[in-house]
Amino acid sequence: MIPDAVRSFVEEQPVGVLATYRADGSARQGVVYHLLEGDTVRVTTEGKRFKTGDVSRTPRASYCVTGHERPFPCVTLEGSPFASSPTTSARSRRASWSGSSAARWSNPSPTTRARRWIGWCSRSTSTVCTVLGTSTVPERPRRHAAVAIVGLGPVGAALANLLGARGLDVVVYERETDVYHQPRAAHFDGEIMRVFQSIGLAEAVEPNTATIDGMHFVNADGQKLFGFDVPPGPGPNGWNRDYMFSQPELETTLRAGLARFANVSVHLGHEVDSIQDHGDRVELIVRDRADGSTHHIGAAIAVGCDGARSLTREVIGTELFDYGFDQPWLVIDTNLRRPVELPTVAVQYCDPTRPATFIPHGGRRRRWEIMVTPPDTIDSAQQPDRVFELLAPWVTPDDIEIVRATVYTFHALVAKRWRSGRVLLMGDAAHQMPPFLGQGMCSGIRDAANLAWKLELVLDCRAGDELLDTYQTEREPHVRAITETAVAAGSIIQTTDPDVAAARDAQLIAEPGAMGDGFEPPGLGAGALSASGGALLPQPGRLDDTLGSDFAVLTGATKPSARARAFWGRLGKILARPAGLESWLGELDADTVVVRPDRYVFGTSRDSAGLDDLTDIAATRFANGRLGIGAR
Ligand SMILES: Cc1cc2nc3c(=O)[nH]c(=O)nc-3n(C[C@H](O)[C@H](O)[C@H](O)COP(=O)(O)OP(=O)(O)OC[C@H]3O[C@@H](n4cnc5c(N)ncnc54)[C@H](O)[C@@H]3O)c2cc1C
């Protein structure tokens, strides 16, 4: 029997405690998760699982587990690894694990989220976590983390903020010492601002943004072929539909946001040279570029946010699906020296002699992207005199200062595999698209929002690791649809045959509206969703702030069953449906909506039985039966 004192302790510390056990005289350490299963305690260290039948408490506030099925005499549980204060750095927390002070039993609140660390539940041992990086690792890693992020571009920085806010122990390695100073992305959409809202940075980001009135496609004579106008005011995400911004400024804000999290440590000027998946952990070899020293880093998961030339992608060994789009464009960023009459919309100049894009970037910033066509070459197009010649239809050298003029070759590529074991890819490492829709970085930030909550559930032993596979199944179709639309836009703009261009113009002018009202990102692919899921929940006002960062069930007339209340209560909250969603739910003929932490709809239901169905689906899809759902 498990004594009441031990039982109540374990119930107070449901996530995990550090165990020291002795096998053949050598001390090892491991993590115990979900200790109580009826009258037994389960312990896993390095993948070995011990079933025990008896627990007793020693006077020094540690617990001795006896009655093993295996010939190990004792498991001594010595304290919670995250009992230290939330302001203690992750590194010092780690150091405290080896001590045995009874104070470490104290509850890790108020940031109970800071308790998540290096284990994860494997599918076959859904009630326990395998321990990572113990004394048996041949070369002892200098640092262990739950998640190691490779690369601190905008996507790595977004992911680090998302995981930091969830309390995971995160380590980030970035090769460069500074934010990449050249402007690249110029546009993000309302969904991305909503992700910034979720990490508490929307207010910091917004002042450095500008609005835009739309995007028009015009022919060589300046005649509008089609276009999209952006209605003013908030869109369905509760924020403006579109924002113009400067990528270096945004990245600076995202990096500053990381300073809020003691559980996120960032190492600039550190290049990841290798990533090895050992099955029970990943090990990174990281080189400090200042002094050339190398360090071994252990983590439960590695996420490659390391851009187009990703090392992580090589480690995963995936091929790239290539849409065959490889076109050099000269990208010219400028600052206006004086007021100049220029469009307030982005303009795609579908001129067969010189395809070009104009982007009112916000403030004094204006960008032109000009396709490199003969007789220009990549070299000649970047020469200052030639740059001004190319800009002559719009501005003179007195009007602007050139910030940079660089040729980029735009690609359309999607990695075939985004995960291998404990290693995952996101952002440009996983997919690249031409920038005609301004969606490359947006897609990477959507990846981060999709994966962050799944990592938390898996590392927290509340879901099996198969949940991580839904990251690609959900995100890849979404990314592909956007990439294909960007490629289609590119092929309209990039037509250089005058006859084809003339036929195109005639058709588009004859059929106004044929290109639709604008670009709307699609829903998610199948994964951790019910059949009625996959869309984004609209955000009336700042609803997300009320929903919190976990699941939310928003009910109308439906009275959730006890089972649904217990299940969803463990994953998040159940709330009375706030005002503002009536017409959206009406169109779906639904009363209740279950929203995931990334604000995508898990599913909708009409009544209590329908909510029970969603509960069942959720229990199998991502809760691995661990969340206490009983049989119907
Ligand atoms: C001209 C242009 C216009 C664009 N316009 C838009 C737009 O309007 N909207 C939009 O959404 N997107 C746009 N994009 C795309 C956008 O810039 C990229 O999608 C975005 O930068 C990708 O972010 P990332 O974090 O995945 O990769 P990156 O920004 O490339 O960051 C990767 C980071 O990883 C680091 N790194 C790499 N290897 C290692 C290693 N081994 N160890 C440690 N660190 C490593 C790198 O130093 C880098 O900091 C545009 C791109 C271009 C070129």
The ligand as an SDF file (V2000), in Angstrom:
LIG
                    3D

 53 58  0  0  0  0  0  0  0  0999 V2000
   13.2180   39.5860  -50.0960 C   0  0  0  0  0  0  0  0  0  0  0  0
   12.4130   38.8080  -49.1250 C   0  0  0  0  0  0  0  0  0  0  0  0
   11.1510   39.2500  -48.7860 C   0  0  0  0  0  0  0  0  0  0  0  0
   10.3870   38.5350  -47.8830 C   0  0  0  0  0  0  0  0  0  0  0  0
    9.1510   39.0250  -47.5440 N   0  0  0  0  0  0  0  0  0  0  0  0
    8.4120   38.3550  -46.6330 C   0  0  0  0  0  0  0  0  0  0  0  0
    7.1850   38.9100  -46.1720 C   0  0  0  0  0  0  0  0  0  0  0  0
    6.7800   39.9980  -46.5600 O   0  0  0  0  0  0  0  0  0  0  0  0
    6.4870   38.2050  -45.2480 N   0  0  0  0  0  0  0  0  0  0  0  0
    6.9120   37.0130  -44.7640 C   0  0  0  0  0  0  0  0  0  0  0  0
    6.2030   36.4240  -43.9330 O   0  0  0  0  0  0  0  0  0  0  0  0
    8.0910   36.4780  -45.1580 N   0  0  0  0  0  0  0  0  0  0  0  0
    8.8570   37.1200  -46.0650 C   0  0  0  0  0  0  0  0  0  0  0  0
   10.0790   36.6490  -46.4220 N   0  0  0  0  0  0  0  0  0  0  0  0
   10.5480   35.3630  -45.8470 C   0  0  0  0  0  0  0  0  0  0  0  0
   11.1600   35.5360  -44.4600 C   0  0  0  0  0  0  0  0  0  0  0  0
   12.1750   36.4920  -44.4510 O   0  0  0  0  0  0  0  0  0  0  0  0
   11.7040   34.1850  -44.0150 C   0  0  0  0  0  0  0  0  0  0  0  0
   10.6830   33.2310  -44.2050 O   0  0  0  0  0  0  0  0  0  0  0  0
   12.1210   34.2000  -42.5510 C   0  0  0  0  0  0  0  0  0  0  0  0
   13.2490   35.0070  -42.3530 O   0  0  0  0  0  0  0  0  0  0  0  0
   12.4640   32.7760  -42.1050 C   0  0  0  0  0  0  0  0  0  0  0  0
   12.7550   32.7980  -40.7520 O   0  0  0  0  0  0  0  0  0  0  0  0
   13.5380   31.5780  -40.0770 P   0  0  0  0  0  0  0  0  0  0  0  0
   13.6840   31.9740  -38.6510 O   0  0  0  0  0  0  0  0  0  0  0  0
   12.9000   30.3100  -40.4440 O   0  0  0  0  0  0  0  0  0  0  0  0
   14.9650   31.5530  -40.8040 O   0  0  0  0  0  0  0  0  0  0  0  0
   16.1060   32.6580  -40.8080 P   0  0  0  0  0  0  0  0  0  0  0  0
   15.5250   34.0230  -40.7290 O   0  0  0  0  0  0  0  0  0  0  0  0
   16.9630   32.3410  -41.9850 O   0  0  0  0  0  0  0  0  0  0  0  0
   16.8980   32.3900  -39.4670 O   0  0  0  0  0  0  0  0  0  0  0  0
   17.6930   31.2320  -39.3080 C   0  0  0  0  0  0  0  0  0  0  0  0
   18.7080   31.5050  -38.1920 C   0  0  0  0  0  0  0  0  0  0  0  0
   19.4100   30.3190  -37.9090 O   0  0  0  0  0  0  0  0  0  0  0  0
   20.7800   30.6070  -37.7060 C   0  0  0  0  0  0  0  0  0  0  0  0
   21.5210   29.3770  -37.9700 N   0  0  0  0  0  0  0  0  0  0  0  0
   21.6040   28.6870  -39.1160 C   0  0  0  0  0  0  0  0  0  0  0  0
   22.3470   27.5650  -38.9540 N   0  0  0  0  0  0  0  0  0  0  0  0
   22.7320   27.5530  -37.6560 C   0  0  0  0  0  0  0  0  0  0  0  0
   23.5210   26.6560  -36.8850 C   0  0  0  0  0  0  0  0  0  0  0  0
   24.0270   25.5470  -37.4060 N   0  0  0  0  0  0  0  0  0  0  0  0
   23.7360   26.9440  -35.5780 N   0  0  0  0  0  0  0  0  0  0  0  0
   23.2040   28.0560  -35.0110 C   0  0  0  0  0  0  0  0  0  0  0  0
   22.4650   28.9540  -35.7230 N   0  0  0  0  0  0  0  0  0  0  0  0
   22.2200   28.6900  -37.0090 C   0  0  0  0  0  0  0  0  0  0  0  0
   21.0610   31.7150  -38.7120 C   0  0  0  0  0  0  0  0  0  0  0  0
   22.2020   32.4670  -38.3470 O   0  0  0  0  0  0  0  0  0  0  0  0
   19.7680   32.5200  -38.6300 C   0  0  0  0  0  0  0  0  0  0  0  0
   19.8240   33.5460  -37.6660 O   0  0  0  0  0  0  0  0  0  0  0  0
   10.8770   37.3440  -47.3140 C   0  0  0  0  0  0  0  0  0  0  0  0
   12.1590   36.8930  -47.6590 C   0  0  0  0  0  0  0  0  0  0  0  0
   12.9100   37.6230  -48.5410 C   0  0  0  0  0  0  0  0  0  0  0  0
   14.2830   37.1480  -48.8720 C   0  0  0  0  0  0  0  0  0  0  0  0
  1  2  1  0
  2  3  1  0
  2 52  2  0
  3  4  2  0
  4  5  1  0
  4 50  1  0
  5  6  2  0
  6  7  1  0
  6 13  1  0
  7  8  2  0
  7  9  1  0
  9 10  1  0
 10 11  2  0
 10 12  1  0
 12 13  2  0
 13 14  1  0
 14 15  1  0
 14 50  1  0
 15 16  1  0
 16 17  1  0
 16 18  1  0
 18 19  1  0
 18 20  1  0
 20 21  1  0
 20 22  1  0
 22 23  1  0
 23 24  1  0
 24 25  2  0
 24 26  1  0
 24 27  1  0
 27 28  1  0
 28 29  2  0
 28 30  1  0
 28 31  1  0
 31 32  1  0
 32 33  1  0
 33 34  1  0
 33 48  1  0
 34 35  1  0
 35 36  1  0
 35 46  1  0
 36 37  1  0
 36 45  1  0
 37 38  2  0
 38 39  1  0
 39 40  1  0
 39 45  2  0
 40 41  1  0
 40 42  2  0
 42 43  1  0
 43 44  2  0
 44 45  1  0
 46 47  1  0
 46 48  1  0
 48 49  1  0
 50 51  2  0
 51 52  1  0
 52 53  1  0
M  END
$$$$
